[in-house]
Amino acid sequence: MDARFAAMDANRDGRLSRDEVKDKGRFAERFDALDTNKDGALSKDELVAGRPVRK
């Protein structure tokens, strides 16, 4: 997850903006649901919490 997050974090601020994920498929589609604190950016914690549970 860390490498993938870093690759998407174009400005290296430790958060993913809507613009940074706009071409990233499911991240873009689920942005509003993943952004649980509604600050307009996704943190690593929000991404981890929003991951589907794998069986």
Backbone hydrogen bonds in HBPLUS format (Angstrom, degrees):
<---DONOR---> <-ACCEPTOR-->    atom                        ^
c    i                          cat <-CA-CA->   ^        H-A-AA   ^      H-
h    n   atom  resd res      DA  || num        DHA   H-A  angle D-A-AA Bond
n    s   type  num  typ     dist DA aas  dist angle  dist       angle   num
A0005-PHE N   A0001-MET O   2.82 MM   4  5.95 165.2  1.84 158.8 163.3     1
A0006-ALA N   A0002-ASP O   2.91 MM   4  6.04 166.0  1.93 148.6 152.7     2
A0007-ALA N   A0003-ALA O   2.97 MM   4  6.12 151.0  2.05 143.0 150.9     3
A0008-MET N   A0004-ARG O   3.14 MM   4  6.43 143.5  2.28 144.1 152.8     4
A0008-MET N   A0005-PHE O   3.10 MM   3  5.28 126.8  2.40  99.7 113.1     5
A0009-ASP N   A0005-PHE O   2.96 MM   4  6.13 138.0  2.14 148.1 160.8     6
A0010-ALA N   A0008-MET O   2.89 MM   2  5.67 126.0  2.19 112.7  96.6     7
A0012-ARG N   A0009-ASP O   3.07 MM   3  5.21 158.3  2.12 109.9 116.6     8
A0016-LEU N   A0042-LEU O   2.81 MM  26  4.86 157.0  1.86 135.5 143.5     9
A0042-LEU N   A0016-LEU O   2.74 MM  26  4.86 155.8  1.80 133.2 141.4    10
A0020-GLU N   A0017-SER O   3.07 MM   3  5.15 120.3  2.44  96.9 111.5    11
A0021-VAL N   A0017-SER O   3.28 MM   4  6.64 136.2  2.48 146.1 157.0    12
A0021-VAL N   A0018-ARG O   3.29 MM   3  5.41 137.5  2.49  97.1 108.1    13
A0022-LYS N   A0019-ASP O   3.45 MM   3  5.14 161.2  2.49  96.3 101.7    14
A0024-LYS N   A0021-VAL O   2.91 MM   3  5.01 162.0  1.95 123.9 122.4    15
A0027-PHE N   A0024-LYS O   3.25 MM   3  5.63 149.0  2.35 140.5 131.4    16
A0029-GLU N   A0025-GLY O   2.98 MM   4  6.27 160.5  2.02 152.7 159.1    17
A0030-ARG N   A0026-ARG O   2.87 MM   4  5.87 151.8  1.95 146.8 153.0    18
A0031-PHE N   A0028-ALA O   3.47 MM   3  5.15 166.7  2.49  98.7 102.2    19
A0033-ALA N   A0030-ARG O   3.06 MM   3  5.34 115.9  2.49 106.4 122.1    20
A0034-LEU N   A0030-ARG O   2.86 MM   4  6.01 158.2  1.91 164.1 171.6    21
A0035-ASP N   A0031-PHE O   2.89 MM   4  6.00 147.9  1.99 154.8 163.5    22
A0036-THR N   A0034-LEU O   2.81 MM   2  5.52 129.6  2.07 111.5  95.6    23
A0038-LYS N   A0035-ASP O   3.06 MM   3  5.24 156.1  2.12 108.1 115.5    24
A0047-LEU N   A0043-SER O   3.11 MM   4  6.42 154.8  2.17 147.6 154.3    25
A0048-VAL N   A0044-LYS O   2.90 MM   4  6.18 161.4  1.94 156.2 161.1    26
A0049-ALA N   A0045-ASP O   2.93 MM   4  6.08 166.1  1.95 150.1 154.2    27
A0050-GLY N   A0046-GLU O   3.00 MM   4  6.04 139.3  2.17 137.5 148.0    28
A0051-ARG N   A0048-VAL O   3.25 MM   3  5.35 162.6  2.29 104.7 109.9    29
